[in-house]
Amino acid sequence: MAEKIKFPDGREVDIHEFIAFMYGLSKSDVELLHMLMTEGKMTTDDIASKLNVTKASISKSLNSLIDKGLVEREKVQSEDKRKGRPNFMYWVDRERLYNRLDVDLEKLLTTLKNSIQKTMTVAI
């Protein structure tokens, strides 16, 4: 069962939906983020196998999550020294993610306060 966030008025929202809204994530992005948080470090082969999709189909989500600072990536040394595409390991650094959420929610709160104050000043 997914974790819920309860708002002051009693409404509840799924935490995945909240994070998707905060960062403009697709359903695929959220599914991938959740899997990396629960499974730990994974290669693209691991991810594709677990989700039963091609590696190409997950690359857009991975790039989006990396660009938004929600997923980490590290090049993995291959035992096969042939040239070709490098292999990467992907994971979620929980501490970094939580700090990111703290900072982004604080920025959102400040923006909201400023907008309300501006609206109230104009209305008076």
N, C-alpha and C positions, 0 to 999 in steps of 0.2 A: 504494500500500500504506500502510495506517495505521501510525502510529508506536506503538510498544509501550513500556510502562514495565515494567522488570524489578524484581521484589521480591527481598529478600535470600535467600529460599528457592528462587529460580529461576523461580517462576511469572511469567508475563507477562500484562499486561492492555492492551487497546487504550486509548490516551490519551483517546479520545472517551468510552469507557465510564467511565473514571476521573472525568473532569470531570462527566459526567452524574450519577454517584453523588455526587460532592462537593456539587453544587448542586441536586440533585433535578430534573434536566432530562429532558424527554421526548426521544424520538428526533428529532422535528421541531425541537425547540429546538437540539439538538446539530448537526443538519444545517445549520440556519440560521447558527449561530455559526461553524461551520467555513467556510461559504461567505463570510461577511463577513470572516473572517480571511484568506482566500485571494484574494478578489475586490476587497477595499477598500470604499470608500464606495459605497453604493447607496441608491436610493429604493425605496419600496414597489412601484412599478411595475416597476423593474429586478428586484427580488427575486421578485415574482410571476411575471414572465416567465421568469426563469432556472429557477425551480422548477416552472413550469407549473401554478401554482395561482392561486386568486383572492387579491386583497389581503386580503379578510376572513379567509381561512384562515391567514394568517401573522401577523395582529395579536396573537393570544394569545401566540405564541412571542416576538414582538418585545417585547411588554409584560413578559413574564416575564424575558427576558434583560436588559432595561433595569432592572427592579426589583431584580435580583440584582447589578447593577453590572457586567455582562459586556459590554454593548453600549452605545454612545453614540448620542445622537440630537440632531439640530440642525434647526431650522426652516429651510426653503429659501424664499427670496423667489421667488415666481412671477412670470413675465413677464405673466401674465394677472391683472389687478388686481381681477377679480370676487370677490365674497364666496364663501365656501365653505370646505371643509376645507383646512387648511394642508397643504403637502407637507413631508415630512421626509426627511433623509438619515440613514442608519444606517451604523455602522462599529464596528470593534473597535480600541480603542487598545491595542496590544500591550503597551506599557510599563505601562499601568494594569492590564491583565489579569494580567500577570506579577507585579506588586506585590501585587495582590489575592490571587493564588494563594499567594504567599509568606506573607502575613499570615494567611490562612485555614488553611494547612497548619501554621503555627506555633501557632495557637490550638488546632487539632485535636491536635497533639502534646502541648501543655500539658494539655489536658483528658484525654487518654489517660493521661499520667503521673500526674495527680492521681487518676484513677479506679483505676489499678493500685495506687498507694500506699494509698488508702483501703481497697481490698479486702485488701491485705496486712496492714494494721493491724488490721482486723476479724478476719482469719483467725488472727492470733497470739494 
